[in-house]
Amino acid sequence: MRNRFEIVRVEVRPLDAPLLAPFTIASSRVDSVENVAIAVHLAGGAVGWGEAPTLPPVTVEDQSMALSTARSAAEWLPGRDAGGWRSIAAELNERLPERASVRAGIEMALFDALARQAGMPLYQWFGGHGRELVTDITIPICANDEAERLAAEYRARGFATIKVKIGLDTGDDIARLTAIRRGHPDCRLVMDANEGYTADQALAVLAALRHAGIEPALLEQPVPREDWDGLGRLAREAGVPVAADEACRNPAEALRIVRGSLAQVINIKLAKCGVVQALEIAALTRTAGIGLMIGGMVETRLAMGFSAHFAAGVGGFDWIDLDTPLLLADDPIVGGPKVEGASYRLEPEVPGHGGALAA
């Protein structure tokens, strides 16, 4: 009898969707989603879906490169036993060491297929800690009046935490943060510089905000990923928790952050490391008593839904940043988690994450 967990086919398709508005961060600007959808078909009939996001220069891959890389992997994956996911992940890492986003998309599809074949929702597959999450929502680098308008809109829609993109100009950042505070006086503010500051600039911005009566809740990746000294200095001196994002792309970097006390929070993004390494980072981080954040690139409900199941199932994530499906002008995904306001509610009756790319 054929093993029902045998991979029989891997499907690779472009995944495109327009954004409601341009999404500008310190390192790039995105006008539309141009990602890659990956489906793993098992002999037992289950089909699992994953997503490889492309956001140069944050990801190495652009869409054409991700499509080519995923299609190459699709040639050798059939015949493998999906139940041996650790060995498959190790082979992906060996064959595609510089293609983390594609590895992540394949691993998402692999885990989703396994859970669907077993008839389990993914949050149970990952431990069943919970099945509800509350996400923040992001305001990109934009004009002050637009930032204030968005903050007021998000307040009315029930978002308690606003993540603010900063890092291009400190004066503009302070003015935009002040405008957001006017629009949503009670929100918890997460500041994300995407490597755009020096340590001195970050400390100066925090001082100016405190002078204006604004105390952020979290400062995310304020300095370039290679500036370990600056990251550690801010972890000691900022007076607010510091999150490592771009500085943590694998378990070895997570260990360096833990040993050096270089951050109070680590942001796990599956596109940086894949699912298997994300499990290792989460275990290491929780053991060390460092906070956990779940985030993403600019992704649809395929990747964000998977990440929601991952975080809910593993548990211990204090910071949830899974908002990008809410920023899309069109949703190309059928099924999957329901997002109501700021809440992700994961269905116990739906195997896997439940989402698929529309035909």
C-alpha positions, 0 to 999 in steps of 0.5 A: 500500500502506498504511503499516504504521506508521500509527496506526489506533486509540488505546485508553484504559482505566482501570488499577486495582490494589490495593496490599499496604499503603498507600504513604505518602510526604511529599506523599501516601498511596496505597491503590491504583493508579488509573492509565490504560492506553493502547494504540496500534494500528498498520496493520501489526497491532502494538499497543503499551501504555503507562501514565499514572500518577496520583499527585496532587499529584506528578502534575497528573492524577488518573485522571478527568483523565488518562482525559479527556485521553488520550481527547481525544488518541486522537481526533487521533492516528489517521492519524499515522505512528508513525515520525515519533515526534519530531514526534508528541512535539512535538505532544503537548507543544504540545497537552498542556503540563501533562499530562506523565503522559498524554504519557508514557503515549502515548509509551510506547505509541507506542515499544512499538508501533514496536518490536513492529512491527519485531520488536525488544525495546525494550531493543534499540530504545533501544541494546541496552546490556544486558538485566538490571537490579537494583532497590531496594525501597521502605519507605514512611513507617510504624511502626518495627517494621513498617519493621524487619520489612520490611527483614528480609523484603527482606534474605531476598528478596535486595534489597541496596538499600532506599529509605526514604521520609522527610520528615514528621518528622525524629525519626520518620525517624531512628528508622525508618532506625535500625530498618531498619538493624537489620532489614537491617544491610548494605543500601545506604540511599537516603533519599527526602524527596519535598521534605519537608525544609529544607536545615538539617533534611536536614543535621541528620538526616545528622549524627544518622545518622552519630552512630548509625553509619549512612551513607546511600548517596544523598539524594533530593530533600531540599528543595522543587523550587523551592529551588534554593539548598538543593539546591545547598547539600546537593550541596556539604555533605551528604557523600553524593550528592544526587539531583534528582527533582521538581526535574528534570521536563524537559531545561531543568531538567536543564541548570540542575542541570548548570550549577549543580552542584546534584546528583550524580544525576538521577532520570529518571521517564518520567511527568515528561517523556515518553520523548523528553525522557527521552532528551535528559535522559539524554544531557545528564546522561551528558555532564556526568558526573552519575549517572543514576537510573531511577524511577517513580510508583506504576505497574504492569508496563506503565510499570515494564517500559517503564522497565526496557527504557529504562534497560537499553537506554540504559545508564549507570543506577547507581540502579534504582528500579522496585519498585512492581509488587512492592508490588501485591496483584494484577497486572493485566498479562499478559506483560512483563518477569519480576521475580525477587527484585530482578532484571529479566530482559528477554527477547530474543525478545519484541518491545517490552516484551511487556506488555498490560492483561488483557482 
